[in-house]
């Protein structure tokens, strides 16, 4: 059972490669349309908490805009430092809207 279900955006508003980020319970969380797959992921860099949504996406890899830390958005793995990873969140699409399940 979900504790919290948050509407992020309409599916039609999240085109390929686009991010929608919201601050939820003091953490930045984003949904990403990656090759037609909607991914819910923590969106703060583990290095100094920069918004990863302002970074550059190259295939599966998001590059932090501040210091270049790299993360695989599919696995959450930090490429720069294997001791870190981004948390994933369940995503639900209902009636054309994307919801994040916390």
N, C-alpha and C positions, 0 to 999 in steps of 0.2 A: 504494500500500500504506500502510495506516494505521500510524503509529508507536505510537499508544496508543488503546485503546478502553475508555472508562470508563462503567460503568452509572450513570446519573443517578437513575432512579426507574422505577416501573411507569407505563405510559401511563395507567392508570386513576386514578393518584394526582395527575395533572396536569390539573386541570379548567380550563375556559376562564378566561383572564386570570391564571392562577396561575404562579408562578415557583418553580423549584427551583435553588438555588445551591450550588456546592461550590468549595472552594479546591483548585485543581489546579496543581501545579508553580509555586507562589507567585503564582498569579493567580486572581481570582474569575471563575468562568464559570457561566452559568445556561442552563437550558432554559426556554422560555416557551411556553405554549399560547396562541397568538394566533389567534382565530377558526378553531380547528381545525388550524392549521398549527403544527408544533413547530419552534421557532427556537432554535438554539444561539448564544449571544452572550456576549461579554466583559461582565462586570457591575460593573466599577468605573468610576466617573465619572472622566473625564480631568482634571477640575479639581483635586480633592483626594482621589480614590480612595474616595469613599463608595460603599457598596453600593447599586446602582441598584434591586435587588430590594426594598429597603425604601421605594422611592419610589412615586409614583402613576402608574398607567398610564391614559392618556386616548387611546383609539383606538390609533394606531400610536406614540404619543409617550409615552416614560417620562420622568418628571420627577425629578431627583435630590432626595433628601430634605434635603440639607444647604444647597445654595445655588441650587437651582432650574434647574440646567443641564438642557436638553432634548435627547433623542436619539430618532431614528426607529428603532424596533427592527427594522423590515423592511429598511431600507437600511443601518443603522448610522451614518448621518449625524448629526453634532452640529448641532442647530438653533441653539444658542447661539453657537457658534464654528465656522464652516465649516472651520477648519484641523484639526479632530479628527473621528475616527469610531471606532466600536466594531467590533472584529473579530468576524466570524461564524465559526462552526464547523459542520462537517458533523454531522448527526444521523442516526442509524439506529434504526429500530424493529424489534426482533427478539423474537419470542415474547412480545409484550405489554410489553416493557421498552424504555426509551429509553436509547440509548447516544450518548455524545459521541465523535467521532472527532477525534483530534489528530494 
